[in-house]
Amino acid sequence: MKAEPAVQRRLLDLADADAELARIEHRRRTLPELAEIEAAEKSLQVKRDTVVAANTAHRDLNREVTKQEDEIEAVRSREDRDRKLLDAGNVGARQVADLEHELNTLRRRQTALEDDLLELMERREAVELDIKHAQAELGKAEETLADAQQRRDSALADLETAQARRDADRTRLVVTFPADLLGLYDRVRQQKSIGAALLRARRCGACRIELDRNTIGAIRDSAADEVVRCEECGAILVRTPESGL
Ligand SMILES: [Zn+2]
């Protein structure tokens, strides 16, 4: 294949644009914010679970407190009833003894229930503190995630701008190449990621391999408009005074 040396040299600009586009694409896939977001999302889920667990514990305790209060209330009305019977005075001695015995039992029962209720309420207070703490932690985790997402979006927007600029460069460039040369360049680039490179100091700019004496000799002898390629990686080798020929 033949192409004017000036056209061949322009392939280096195209290769620069493509390398930059590949860097942009790589950067897009490996933004540190992506890992940050993944970690922040995991952490957020853990904090959400903690809030849910604390709220569930609170609901359970509320239920227990209500149950305990109902029980205390039941004992209290039983006590009231017994006392009224005693106060009315129209019960026999045997019944008085029974009622007094029951009242004693009820009082003990009430004290025990009230102690339990107190403990339940203390536990509920502790769980309320847990909820506050868990919600604060959840809020922090949400902020961390939002912050990382914002930084990711801004980095992506920058990359988008850089890519648009490079795409425009590329579009302007490609129309200046003959179709066969561009076709070869694109084929090599698709296979090996670098389509064309400078031959500098006898080294292929794409695969970095130093060419042997015979190859260098053959390249030196080939016409300036001959399109030469690296035997190792297939890249189009662009010759300039830096090539060391
Ligand atoms: Zn090479």
Boltz pocket constraint, residues with backbone or C-beta under 6 A from the ligand:
constraints:
  - pocket:
      binder: B
      contacts: [[A, 204], [A, 205], [A, 206], [A, 207], [A, 208], [A, 209], [A, 230], [A, 231], [A, 232], [A, 233], [A, 234], [A, 235]]
      max_distance: 6.0
